[in-house]
Each structure stands twice: as C-alpha cells, then as structure tokens.
Amino acid sequence: MLLEVGNNAPDFSLQNQNDETVTLSGLKGKKVVIWFYPKANTPG
C-alpha cells in the first residue's frame, strides 16, 4: 500500500524499548514523527 502526501497513516502497533506495545491510534492528539527509511537495506 503506497501512501501519498496528505494521506492518513494506517494504524499499526510495535514494541518500544520497554517492551510495551505502542499503537499509532493510542498517540492520537500528540505530535508524532513517523520515519520510513525503506532504502537503508536493513531488515528493520
């Protein structure tokens, strides 16, 4: 799924450094930076 400028990001969840689950929807109302770096040639 490709996003275009102005699209909302789909909700997702991941583990933080404290092994707690964080969801994008759980951060609603807060300023969030999402960094996509697909060409780094790394597994993450």
CORDA-V651092 format. One line per field, one symbol per residue. psi: psi as a letter, one per 40 degrees, with the letter a starting at -180 (. if undefined). burial: + if it has 9 or more other C-alpha atoms within 8 Angstrom, else -. A space follows every 10 residues. Layout:
psi=???
burial=???
This chain:
psi=hhiiheiiii iiiihaeefi hhiddeehei hhhhhhgeee fid.
burial=---------- ----+----- -+++--+--- ---------- ----
